[in-house]
Amino acid sequence: MTAAAASGDGIRPRPARRPTMKDIARRAGVSESAVSFALNDRPGVSPGTRERVRRVAEELGWQANSAARALSGERSGCAGLVLARPAQTLGVESFFLQLVSGIQEALSARRVALLFQVVEDLDTELAVLRRWWAERRVDGVLVVDPRVDDPRPALLASLGLPAVVIGGLEADRHHAETPLAVSNVWADDAGAMASVLDHLYSLGHRRIVHVAGMRGLAHTERRIVSLRAEAARRDLTEDQVRSVATDYSDAEGAEATRRILDEPPHTRPTAIVYDNDVMAVAGASVAAGRGVPVPAELSIVAWDDSALCRVTHPRLTALVRDTPGFGRLAAQELLAVLDGAPVRGVQGELPHLEPRESSGPPGK
């Protein structure tokens, strides 16, 4: 033995050998074909042999080779999720972490893995979806951040790749006339926005700004449309109630707040609605730095509740929903589609507004 070998330098440990069907056959005392029939739920073996083979497979720690199964036309045992957003906006936003946790919980109950990839733009996402389909990497996909004129549902339908879109597919879902190309799990963003505006209006606010997310996302457009409709119903003009777009980041949320607070005091909004918790907390920080008391001079509402909203002082009024439950619902719908269920739309629970200390009557 050399010195290098004796000291362990330069020696790469050998990977553990994976058990094979041949190992199972030898241990169970049956043929390899019988093992294949038993593990793939095919006829040709007795119930007793099937049970013995499965018990031995579990003892040996055998798992099916997903790549080989995909090449043979069987399921890969994997679902895919591609997220096309700037990476810097994901690290501080809790919504997707909670959503993915719910998705993973439902998938793991069926021993289905989640293949997750972050990309920079929609074109790259489309390329990833095509590659996954061509390589048979996934049995189906979950699609997030539906867009206006979204090309993904039509692509997935043309590929025959089972899919569930998380979020409404149209800017105004209630007026959708075209049939769904893929299944869809959605929440009533319009109804949620109506509850927010009703809360602020009942407190006496007549000048309100909505610090929205990215334009082109279907839910952003739907919230903007709902805000305008609810404002018009109360005879509030576009000068009184308006939306400004951001990228969902704390930096852009803070910058939007600075611009709002720079407006003349007699026309400055008395309430701001932020499209996520991170921007709401950033906005509250800017207000505190400017000496603008919340809620005495400025009321703040966050679209998604989180621990950030509950530990900020004052605690932020927020829309509360079961985001992990929404993820579970989407994953369960994908599993149903994989089991042969028809394409359909499923509505999740309506978020409810939880008033806290950050919203109150406007100052005189």
C-alpha positions in Angstrom: 0.0 0.0 0.0 1.4 3.5 -0.9 1.7 6.3 1.5 -1.1 8.1 -0.2 -3.3 5.0 0.0 -2.4 4.5 3.7 -3.3 8.1 4.6 -6.4 8.1 2.5 -5.2 10.9 0.2 -6.5 10.6 -3.3 -8.7 7.6 -2.6 -12.3 8.2 -3.8 -14.8 6.1 -1.9 -16.8 3.6 -4.0 -20.5 4.3 -4.2 -22.7 1.7 -2.6 -23.9 -1.0 -5.0 -27.6 -0.7 -5.7 -29.6 -3.9 -5.4 -30.9 -5.3 -8.7 -33.8 -7.6 -9.7 -31.3 -10.4 -10.0 -30.4 -9.9 -6.3 -34.1 -10.0 -5.4 -34.7 -13.1 -7.5 -31.8 -14.9 -5.8 -33.0 -14.0 -2.3 -36.6 -14.8 -3.0 -35.9 -18.0 -4.9 -37.7 -17.0 -8.0 -36.9 -16.0 -11.6 -36.1 -12.5 -12.7 -39.2 -12.4 -14.8 -41.3 -13.3 -11.8 -39.7 -10.4 -9.9 -40.5 -8.0 -12.8 -44.1 -9.2 -12.8 -44.5 -8.8 -9.1 -42.9 -5.3 -8.8 -44.8 -3.9 -11.8 -48.2 -5.2 -10.8 -48.5 -7.5 -13.8 -50.3 -10.8 -14.0 -48.2 -14.0 -14.1 -47.3 -14.7 -10.5 -49.3 -15.9 -7.5 -50.3 -13.5 -4.6 -47.9 -15.3 -2.3 -45.0 -14.9 -4.7 -45.9 -11.2 -5.3 -45.9 -10.5 -1.5 -42.6 -12.4 -1.0 -40.9 -10.5 -3.8 -42.0 -7.2 -2.5 -40.9 -8.0 1.0 -37.5 -9.0 -0.2 -37.2 -5.8 -2.4 -38.0 -3.7 0.7 -35.5 -5.5 2.8 -32.8 -4.9 0.2 -33.7 -1.3 -0.3 -34.5 -1.7 -4.0 -36.0 1.2 -5.9 -37.1 1.3 -9.5 -34.8 3.1 -11.9 -36.9 6.1 -12.9 -34.9 6.8 -16.1 -35.2 3.2 -17.3 -38.9 3.2 -16.5 -39.4 6.4 -18.4 -37.6 5.0 -21.5 -39.9 1.9 -21.3 -43.0 4.1 -21.4 -43.7 3.9 -17.6 -44.0 6.8 -15.3 -40.8 8.5 -14.0 -42.3 9.1 -10.6 -41.5 12.8 -10.8 -43.5 16.0 -11.2 -41.9 19.2 -12.5 -42.1 22.9 -11.5 -40.3 25.7 -13.3 -40.2 29.2 -11.8 -39.4 32.1 -14.1 -38.6 34.9 -11.7 -35.4 36.9 -10.9 -33.6 34.8 -8.2 -33.2 37.9 -5.9 -37.0 38.2 -5.5 -37.4 34.6 -4.2 -35.1 34.6 -1.2 -37.2 36.9 0.9 -40.7 36.0 -0.3 -42.5 33.3 1.8 -45.4 32.6 -0.5 -43.5 30.2 -2.8 -41.8 28.4 0.0 -45.2 27.7 1.6 -46.7 26.8 -1.8 -43.9 24.3 -2.5 -44.1 22.8 1.0 -47.8 22.0 0.4 -47.0 20.6 -3.1 -44.2 18.4 -1.8 -46.4 17.1 1.1 -49.1 15.9 -1.4 -46.6 14.5 -3.8 -44.5 12.6 -1.3 -47.7 10.9 0.1 -47.8 9.2 -3.3 -43.9 8.7 -3.5 -43.7 11.2 -6.3 -40.6 13.5 -6.4 -40.6 17.2 -7.3 -38.1 18.4 -9.9 -37.7 22.2 -9.3 -35.9 24.7 -11.5 -35.5 28.5 -11.4 -35.0 30.3 -14.7 -34.7 33.9 -15.7 -37.5 34.3 -18.3 -40.5 32.7 -19.9 -38.7 31.6 -23.1 -36.2 29.6 -21.0 -39.1 28.1 -19.1 -40.7 26.9 -22.3 -37.4 25.4 -23.4 -37.1 23.5 -20.1 -40.7 22.2 -20.4 -39.9 20.9 -23.9 -36.7 19.3 -22.8 -38.4 17.6 -19.8 -41.1 16.2 -22.2 -38.5 15.0 -24.7 -36.4 13.3 -22.1 -39.4 11.9 -20.2 -38.0 13.5 -17.1 -41.4 14.2 -15.5 -44.9 12.7 -15.6 -46.6 16.1 -15.4 -45.9 19.7 -14.4 -47.2 22.4 -12.1 -47.3 25.8 -13.7 -47.1 29.0 -11.6 -47.5 32.8 -12.4 -50.0 32.5 -15.2 -49.7 35.3 -17.7 -52.0 37.2 -20.0 -51.9 35.4 -23.4 -49.9 32.7 -21.7 -48.2 30.3 -24.2 -47.6 27.5 -21.7 -51.1 25.8 -21.5 -51.2 25.5 -25.3 -47.7 24.1 -25.4 -48.3 21.5 -22.7 -51.6 20.5 -24.3 -49.8 20.0 -27.7 -47.1 17.9 -26.1 -49.7 15.8 -24.2 -47.8 16.6 -21.0 -50.3 16.5 -18.0 -50.3 19.9 -16.2 -52.1 22.0 -13.6 -51.8 25.8 -13.7 -51.8 27.4 -10.3 -53.7 30.7 -10.5 -56.3 32.1 -12.7 -55.6 31.8 -16.4 -57.4 35.0 -17.6 -57.3 38.6 -16.4 -61.0 38.2 -15.7 -61.8 34.6 -15.1 -65.5 35.1 -14.7 -65.8 36.1 -18.3 -63.6 33.2 -19.7 -65.3 31.7 -22.8 -62.6 29.4 -24.1 -62.3 25.8 -22.7 -59.3 25.0 -20.5 -56.4 23.3 -22.3 -55.0 22.1 -19.0 -56.3 21.8 -15.4 -56.4 25.0 -13.3 -56.5 25.6 -9.6 -57.3 29.2 -8.8 -58.2 31.7 -6.1 -60.6 34.6 -6.4 -58.2 37.5 -6.5 -61.0 39.9 -7.6 -63.1 39.0 -4.5 -60.1 39.4 -2.2 -59.3 42.8 -3.6 -63.0 43.8 -3.1 -62.7 42.9 0.6 -59.6 45.0 0.9 -61.1 48.1 -0.7 -64.3 47.6 1.3 -62.3 47.6 4.5 -60.4 50.8 3.7 -63.4 52.6 2.3 -65.4 51.8 5.4 -62.7 53.3 7.5 -63.0 56.6 5.5 -60.1 56.3 3.0 -60.7 57.9 -0.4 -57.1 58.1 -1.7 -55.6 54.7 -2.0 -52.6 53.3 -3.9 -52.1 49.7 -4.9 -48.4 48.8 -5.1 -48.8 45.8 -7.5 -46.5 43.1 -8.7 -45.3 42.6 -12.3 -47.5 43.6 -15.2 -48.4 40.8 -17.5 -49.1 38.3 -14.7 -52.7 37.4 -14.9 -53.3 37.8 -11.1 -51.7 41.3 -11.2 -54.0 42.4 -14.0 -57.0 40.8 -12.3 -56.3 42.7 -9.0 -55.8 46.0 -10.9 -59.1 45.5 -12.8 -60.9 44.6 -9.6 -59.5 47.6 -7.8 -60.7 49.9 -10.6 -64.2 48.3 -10.7 -64.6 48.5 -6.9 -63.4 52.2 -6.9 -65.8 53.1 -9.7 -68.6 51.5 -7.9 -67.9 53.9 -5.0 -67.5 56.9 -7.4 -63.8 57.1 -6.8 -61.7 58.4 -9.7 -58.5 57.0 -11.1 -56.7 60.0 -9.4 -58.0 58.8 -6.1 -57.4 55.1 -6.5 -54.6 53.8 -8.7 -52.1 51.0 -9.1 -48.3 51.1 -9.6 -46.3 48.1 -10.8 -43.1 46.6 -9.2 -41.1 43.4 -9.4 -42.3 42.2 -5.9 -39.0 43.0 -4.3 -38.5 44.9 -1.1 -36.3 47.5 -3.0 -39.0 48.4 -5.5 -41.7 48.3 -2.8 -39.6 50.8 -0.7 -39.0 53.0 -3.8 -42.7 53.1 -4.7 -43.5 54.1 -1.1 -40.9 56.9 -1.3 -42.5 58.3 -4.4 -46.0 58.1 -2.9 -44.9 59.9 0.3 -43.2 62.6 -1.8 -46.6 63.7 -3.1 -48.1 66.9 -1.8 -49.8 66.3 1.6 -53.3 67.4 0.5 -53.3 64.9 -2.4 -51.1 62.1 -0.9 -52.8 58.7 -0.5 -53.9 57.8 3.0 -53.7 54.0 2.5 -51.4 51.7 0.5 -52.2 48.1 -0.4 -49.0 46.0 -1.2 -49.1 42.9 -3.4 -47.0 40.9 -0.9 -45.7 40.9 2.6 -42.1 41.8 1.8 -43.1 45.1 0.0 -45.6 45.9 2.8 -42.9 45.6 5.5 -40.5 47.6 3.3 -43.1 50.3 2.9 -43.8 50.5 6.7 -40.0 50.9 7.2 -39.9 53.8 4.8 -42.9 55.4 6.5 -41.2 55.1 9.9 -38.1 56.6 8.5 -40.0 59.6 7.1 -41.8 60.1 10.4 -45.2 59.2 8.9 -47.1 57.4 11.7 -49.0 54.2 10.8 -52.0 54.1 10.9 -52.6 57.7 12.0 -51.4 59.2 8.7 -51.0 56.1 6.5 -52.8 52.8 6.6 -51.0 49.7 5.2 -52.4 46.4 4.0 -50.4 43.4 2.8 -51.8 41.0 0.3 -50.2 37.8 1.8 -50.0 37.3 5.5 -46.8 35.9 7.0 -44.7 36.0 10.1 -43.2 39.3 8.9 -46.6 40.9 9.0 -47.2 39.7 12.5 -43.9 40.8 14.1 -43.7 44.2 12.4 -44.7 47.1 14.6 -47.5 47.9 14.2 -48.7 44.5 13.1 -49.9 44.7 9.5 -53.4 44.1 8.3 -53.2 41.3 5.8 -55.1 38.9 3.6 -54.8 35.4 5.2 -55.0 32.2 3.2 -53.8 28.6 3.6 -50.9 28.8 1.1 -49.6 25.3 1.9 -53.2 24.0 1.5 -53.4 25.7 -1.9 -50.2 23.9 -2.9 -51.6 20.6 -1.7 -54.7 21.2 -3.7 -52.7 21.8 -6.9 -50.6 18.7 -6.4 -53.6 16.6 -5.7 -55.2 17.8 -8.8 -52.1 16.9 -10.8 -52.1 13.4 -9.3 -55.7 13.1 -10.3 -55.0 14.1 -13.9 -52.2 11.5 -14.0 -54.7 8.9 -12.8 -57.0 9.8 -15.7 -59.2 12.6 -14.3 -60.5 15.1 -16.9 -59.2 18.7 -17.4 -61.1 21.1 -15.1 -60.9 24.3 -13.1 -60.9 24.1 -9.2 -61.4 27.1 -7.0 -59.4 27.3 -3.8 -60.7 29.0 -0.7 -61.2 32.8 -0.7 -58.5 34.6 1.3 -60.0 36.6 4.3 -58.8 39.9 5.5 -57.5 40.1 9.1 -57.5 43.7 10.3 -54.6 44.6 12.6 -53.0 47.7 14.0 -51.7 49.1 10.6 -55.1 50.1 9.3 -57.4 52.7 10.8 -59.3 55.9 9.9 -57.3 58.5 7.9 -55.9 61.4 9.8 -57.6 64.7 9.7 
